[in-house]
Amino acid sequence: MNNKRIAFLYPPIFPVTGGSSLHGYYLAKGLTEAGYTLYTLQDTQDGFTQNRKRSPFNILRALWKCDLVYMRVNLSNRAAYILPFIRLFGKKYIIELNGPADELAAEGHAAPGAVEKMDGILGSIVSGAHSVITVSAVMENYVRTYLHYQHVRVIENGGEQFVASELHPDPALQQSINALKEKYERLVVWSGTGYPWQGIQKIEMLAEKLPAGACLLVVSNDMVVHDALKDIPHVVLFRRMQRKDLNWLITQCTVGLCIYGDFSWSRLGEFHGSSLKFYEYFANGLQIIATPTGHMKNIQSDAVCLTDDVDTMNACIAGAHKHSVPSYRSWDDVVQETITVIENL
């Protein structure tokens, strides 16, 4: 039984909306179930951590009571303000870093020298860490090369196998999807934003050539996405939905798209993350169509069609079927690998 007390400094983890909240929720829940006490600073109670509203006093309280600190760092630079207090209290700390400074240049608006300046800030944050956890080999290379920090552990994301009968989706959504299933042989799901690196241009090209019997379901709050796809036949657009509804939607689909776009703006030259949707689609038996980049490029599985060619993507859709899932990477794997890092500090 683990009895360490951890100040778990993370962006909002509840309610789960996707992205960092999904990772943070499963990690915090799993660590709590493993016996750790987590002190969190969240606006909403999650039901399992020792949570208080974020304030200077509560931050200091968590740092004082904990045995170690687990902190997710992003490009907002907020972590730099907490570090002096972590060091003042003499606490060991683990940094989770899942994106490079290059993200500042993703839309082409970064000021000259901004990326290199952020490298310096991130380098100073990780320099005193007892370990850095990141989600991909590409990010590991970034930390070693540009932040000059060597104690890096790659822990990729995980997925969860959903049981449709236990999810109780919104009745209107369920009625809509059931009607689509009567009309189409294959439902194809994609969720994302209009950022170029998220592959919206390829999604648009694919949508315009969908094979007969296929319908593309797009889940996004981004108006760039809606404007690009709204007039294309056999495309159904959804706004961002509750997590239980998206989970149910995944179980109703045959194909999941993990398509990414141009990374010429990044010094790393390829997808640097750990695609949450990839692991969710895989865990639920979908035929995955993935861009051969980042952690996906070396996947060898009948359930994964690796291609950057739109015609090949649509050929994969035309012959797609659901797959059995004897094993998959789960959030339990993520938790156990994180525990190994914690216990080896």
DALINWO-V452280 format. One record per residue. N is the residue number from 1. SS is DSSP state (2 for helix, 1 for strand, 0 for the rest). PHI is phi in whole degrees, -180 to 180 (* if undefined). OMEGA is omega as a letter, one per 40 degrees, with the letter a starting at -180 (999 if undefined). Layout:
N|SS|PHI|OMEGA + N|SS|PHI|OMEGA
This chain:
1|0|*|i + 2|0|-86|a + 3|0|-129|i + 4|0|-70|i + 5|1|-105|a + 6|1|-119|i + 7|1|-80|a + 8|1|-100|a + 9|1|-97|a + 10|0|-145|i + 11|0|-59|a + 12|0|-52|a + 13|0|-112|a + 14|0|-150|e + 15|0|-69|a + 16|0|-75|i + 17|0|-119|a + 18|0|120|i + 19|0|58|a + 20|2|-64|a + 21|2|-67|i + 22|2|-66|i + 23|2|-60|a + 24|2|-63|a + 25|2|-62|a + 26|2|-66|i + 27|2|-68|a + 28|2|-63|i + 29|2|-64|a + 30|2|-67|i + 31|2|-65|i + 32|2|-64|i + 33|2|-65|i + 34|0|-81|i + 35|0|110|i + 36|0|-77|i + 37|1|-99|a + 38|1|-109|i + 39|1|-97|a + 40|1|-118|a + 41|0|-131|a + 42|0|-120|i + 43|0|-77|a + 44|0|-123|i + 45|0|-68|i + 46|0|-96|i + 47|0|96|a + 48|0|-138|i + 49|0|-91|i + 50|1|-86|a + 51|1|-106|i + 52|0|-136|i + 53|0|-61|i + 54|0|-66|i + 55|0|-158|i + 56|2|-54|a + 57|2|-64|a + 58|2|-70|i + 59|2|-63|i + 60|2|-64|i + 61|2|-62|i + 62|2|-63|i + 63|2|-66|a + 64|2|-68|a + 65|2|-83|a + 66|0|-81|i + 67|0|-93|i + 68|1|-156|a + 69|1|-118|i + 70|1|-116|a + 71|1|-132|i + 72|1|-85|a + 73|1|-113|i + 74|0|-126|a + 75|0|-87|i + 76|0|-75|i + 77|0|77|a + 78|0|-67|a + 79|2|-60|a + 80|2|-60|a + 81|2|-81|a + 82|2|-89|a + 83|2|-54|a + 84|2|-57|a + 85|2|-76|i + 86|2|-59|a + 87|2|-72|i + 88|2|-60|i + 89|0|-82|i + 90|0|69|a + 91|0|-91|i + 92|1|-70|i + 93|1|-144|i + 94|1|-111|i + 95|1|-106|i + 96|1|-103|a + 97|1|-131|a + 98|0|-116|i + 99|0|-146|a + 100|0|-84|i + 101|2|-60|a + 102|2|-58|i + 103|2|-59|i + 104|2|-61|a + 105|2|-96|a + 106|0|-61|a + 107|0|-102|i + 108|0|76|a + 109|0|-110|a + 110|0|-69|i + 111|0|-68|i + 112|0|-54|i + 113|0|84|a + 114|2|-65|a + 115|2|-65|a + 116|2|-65|i + 117|2|-63|i + 118|2|-68|i + 119|2|-53|a + 120|2|-64|i + 121|2|-65|i + 122|2|-64|i + 123|2|-61|i + 124|2|-69|i + 125|2|-69|a + 126|2|-82|a + 127|2|-60|a + 128|0|-99|a + 129|0|-69|i + 130|0|-86|i + 131|1|-165|i + 132|1|-119|i + 133|1|-107|i + 134|1|-140|a + 135|0|-101|a + 136|0|-157|i + 137|2|-66|i + 138|2|-64|i + 139|2|-70|i + 140|2|-59|i + 141|2|-62|i + 142|2|-61|a + 143|2|-62|a + 144|2|-70|a + 145|2|-83|a + 146|2|-101|i + 147|0|-103|i + 148|0|58|i + 149|0|-124|a + 150|0|-109|a + 151|0|-87|a + 152|1|-112|i + 153|1|-123|i + 154|1|-88|i + 155|0|-129|a + 156|0|-71|i + 157|0|-67|i + 158|0|-132|i + 159|1|-136|i + 160|0|-131|i + 161|0|-88|a + 162|0|-95|i + 163|0|-107|a + 164|2|-55|a + 165|2|-69|a + 166|2|-100|a + 167|0|-96|i + 168|0|51|a + 169|0|-71|i + 170|0|-56|a + 171|2|-57|a + 172|2|-66|i + 173|2|-64|a + 174|2|-60|i + 175|2|-63|a + 176|2|-65|a + 177|2|-69|i + 178|2|-61|i + 179|2|-67|i + 180|2|-66|a + 181|2|-68|i + 182|2|-74|a + 183|2|-94|a + 184|0|-119|i + 185|0|-79|a + 186|1|-135|i + 187|1|-102|a + 188|1|-115|a + 189|1|-113|i + 190|1|-143|i + 191|1|-128|a + 192|0|173|a + 193|0|-122|a + 194|0|-88|i + 195|0|-59|a + 196|2|-54|a + 197|2|-70|i + 198|2|-82|i + 199|0|85|a + 200|2|-61|i + 201|2|-65|i + 202|2|-71|i + 203|2|-61|i + 204|2|-63|i + 205|2|-64|i + 206|2|-64|a + 207|2|-61|a + 208|2|-72|a + 209|0|-121|a + 210|0|-53|i + 211|0|-70|i + 212|0|-58|i + 213|0|87|a + 214|1|-114|i + 215|1|-132|a + 216|1|-96|i + 217|1|-101|a + 218|1|-116|i + 219|1|-114|a + 220|0|-164|i + 221|0|-96|a + 222|0|-84|a + 223|2|-66|i + 224|2|-60|i + 225|2|-66|a + 226|2|-63|i + 227|2|-66|a + 228|2|-72|a + 229|2|-115|a + 230|0|-64|a + 231|0|-103|a + 232|0|-92|i + 233|0|-61|i + 234|0|64|i + 235|1|-121|i + 236|1|-118|a + 237|1|-102|i + 238|1|-124|i + 239|0|-74|i + 240|0|-54|a + 241|0|-115|i + 242|0|-59|a + 243|2|-60|a + 244|2|-64|i + 245|2|-72|i + 246|2|-65|i + 247|2|-60|i + 248|2|-65|i + 249|2|-57|i + 250|2|-59|a + 251|2|-67|a + 252|0|-92|a + 253|0|-99|i + 254|0|-98|a + 255|1|-126|i + 256|1|-122|a + 257|1|-98|i + 258|1|-121|a + 259|0|-106|a + 260|0|-125|a + 261|0|-105|a + 262|0|-78|i + 263|0|-121|a + 264|0|-67|i + 265|0|-76|a + 266|0|-105|i + 267|0|-64|a + 268|0|-79|i + 269|0|75|a + 270|0|-159|i + 271|0|-58|a + 272|0|-105|a + 273|0|-90|i + 274|0|-130|a + 275|0|-62|i + 276|2|-59|a + 277|2|-68|i + 278|2|-58|a + 279|2|-69|i + 280|2|-69|i + 281|2|-63|a + 282|2|-63|a + 283|2|-63|a + 284|0|-107|i + 285|0|78|i + 286|0|-76|i + 287|1|-74|a + 288|1|-100|i + 289|1|-112|a + 290|1|-130|i + 291|0|-70|a + 292|0|-76|a + 293|0|-147|i + 294|2|58|a + 295|2|-68|a + 296|2|-87|a + 297|0|-69|a + 298|0|-109|i + 299|0|-67|i + 300|0|-123|a + 301|0|-161|i + 302|0|-64|a + 303|0|-84|a + 304|1|-124|i + 305|1|-103|a + 306|1|-93|i + 307|0|-164|i + 308|0|-114|a + 309|0|-103|a + 310|2|-64|i + 311|2|-64|i + 312|2|-66|i + 313|2|-58|a + 314|2|-70|i + 315|2|-65|i + 316|2|-64|i + 317|2|-62|a + 318|2|-60|a + 319|0|-106|a + 320|0|-75|i + 321|0|-150|i + 322|0|-70|a + 323|0|-116|i + 324|0|-72|a + 325|0|-126|i + 326|0|-68|i + 327|0|-158|i + 328|0|-158|i + 329|0|-79|a + 330|1|-111|i + 331|2|-68|i + 332|2|-62|i + 333|2|-63|i + 334|2|-61|a + 335|2|-63|a + 336|2|-64|i + 337|2|-69|i + 338|2|-69|i + 339|2|-59|i + 340|2|-60|i + 341|2|-63|a + 342|2|-59|a + 343|2|-74|i + 344|0|-99|i + 345|0|-65|999
